[in-house]
Amino acid sequence: MRIYMDEFDKIFLSYEKILLKLKTLNIKTKNGKEITHKDLRKAISVMIHKHPSCRWKTEKVRSKYHFILHEGYLWLIYVYFQSEKSQIDADINFFELRIKEYEKLLNIDSKSFWNRDMPLLDLENYFCRKQDTINRAITKMCKENLENTFKYYDNDKIMISREGIEWLCKNYFKRKYLQLLEDYKMELTEKFIKAGYIYDVFL
């Protein structure tokens, strides 16, 4: 039974087991207090709101108890309850590392998210931000990267290079970058499941 439960915990964890693990790891709230059940519920609520497509929370069949996928538990540790980085930067780093793990396991080459230059006017839809906000970001990008031609003209049309799009995602519009990472992570997750690995299988 012990062996079974150890394997079971590698797939998903109850709230109680998560609290016990957090206590064992001496992980505290930002105020330095021990994490309570209420703190954990709030953290999980934020997690689900930010990353609903990851399917990190579910209910055990024929039970009222909620369980968190092990990957979601890792997110709680390395993103929500950490204090060394901003949450958006921690979130990005978490998904970058998860993607590397999936690519290594599935023997897949790393993916580039930016494969083409884009007209400036198309960036409003790409980033879902107002043009004035995008223009300010591009001005900042050009000032900080004088040696790079991230912005150029093509038949009187202002273009932003793929390297410029990458810079904007990683330095200014980080939520767009995070969404790209999450979408790709879930693509890999589906391949992971098809390869016969266990993800969100809750018994």
Buried (B, 14 or more C-beta within 10 A) or exposed (E): EEEEEEEBBEBBBBBEBBBEBBEEEEBBBEEEEEBEEEBBEEBBEBBBEBBEEBBBBBEEEEEEEBBBBBBBBBBBBBBBBBEEEEEBEBBBBBBEEBBEEBBEEEEEEEEEBBEEBBEBEEBBEBBEBEEEBBEEBBEBBBEEBEEEEBBEEEEEEEBBBBBBBBBBBBBBBBBBBBBBBBEBBBBBBEBBEEEEEBBBEBE
